[in-house]
Amino acid sequence: MAGGKHVLGKRSTRHIFGTVRVGERGQIVIPKEARSVFGISPGDTLLLLGDEEHGIFISKPELMDRVAADFFAEVEEKRNAKQ
């Protein structure tokens, strides 16, 4: 989809980049615009998570670092509040 169609035609942080096809070796090609928007370059490592009911999630590992840090900070905050 040229232009990475925006959800509901509104400009936002959510995009529809089209579909990808899984090749014979199980590989997919991430569309050029998606790679550009998310700063993905050849050789980058991506994290692949899956939930059998909800599907697959692909992310840069650094995103999960931030999520984990926020989670542990909240746990620590709650622990300190109980003391």
Buried (B, 14 or more C-beta within 10 A) or exposed (E): EEEBEEEEEEEEEEBEBEEEEEEEEEEEEEBEBBBEEBEBEEEEEEEEEEEEEEEEEBEBEEEEEEEEEEEEEEEEEEEEEEE
